[in-house]
């Protein structure tokens, strides 16, 4: 009787220990612009030091919800194109309540080289490869040179 009760007690404690190691919680919040206070849809919220890497994107209203995060100290990284990254270290995630964050991001000016787009087109070649007759394009100046154009008397 004592051996079976001891085995049951040990089994119960092992279940308690395994259940304690898998306690998770939710991190939720909003990501907004610091100056205009407008939401930043598509901002990425990443849980650092997780294997595999866990993260979510903010919805249209800038709201995000990161579920099943192990409790304890966690680090987050928030990224968005055109804004400075935010790294939050040592956030205390407790078992009893969700962690709610309101994140305000600063704009970052990006300097780059200018881009020039030019196009070349062969006038003698038709735009539509399937056309066999009268497929050549004309500019306005070219049409005014020929008889029957707008300025023809």
Buried (B, 14 or more C-beta within 10 A) or exposed (E): EEEEEEEEEEEEEEEEEEEEEEEEBBBBBBBBBEEEEEBBBEBBBBBBEEEEEBBBEBBEEBBBEBEEBEBEEBBBBBBBEEBEEBEBEEBEBEEEEBBEBEBEBEEEEEEEEEEEEEEEEEEEEBEEEEEEEEEEEEEEEEEEEEEEEEEEE
